[in-house]
Amino acid sequence: MRYLLKVLYPAVALAALAGCASAPPPAVAVVPKQGPIAVSCTEDAISDTPCLAAARRDCPRATVDTIHLVLAKPDADKASYEYRATYFCPSTSEALALPK
């Protein structure tokens, strides 16, 4: 019985440590970067906020800075417009502020 306890206690301690080592890391909030965000995309219509979804992946409150229409392909069936746009991401304190 004494031999069983000498083996059992270290095995239980090792199993407990293994359980801690395999626990997932805690979630970390991603803070949006401040400054310009350059994106490019192809739209099927002329837009005043092209590529906005791509810019909002990096910053949820991105605002338009500049828009360049690179190429317009008119077609009888479906037209396409290639844009290169720059959006601005406000500072972290402005981006995280609650609306009034």
C-alpha angles and dihedrals in degrees: 000000000000090000091051091054091049089056098036099054096054090044091053092047091050092049091051091052091048089054091053093048093055096050113116117252117257117267115262122209113237112229113211115242118248120235139034123350116199117205137166131198147150119249130188093222138033109271138184090212106039119174090013093141091055091050092047091058087070098033124016094205100045117156129201117267106163135350126198123188101215101179136359117200109191112198132174092235104031132357123209132199124200115210136188110197138175120211127188124228113207122228118285093256091051093043094051097042115115117241115258 
